[in-house]
Amino acid sequence: MELILILEHRRTLREDCWRQIKI
């Protein structure tokens, strides 16, 4: 269960990074 949360959190961080780069 924790692994899933960590994976989702990492995925969100990656999306945030990509958004910042695009901006």
Secondary structure, 3 states (H helix, E strand, C coil): CHHHHHHHHHHHHHHHHHHHHHC
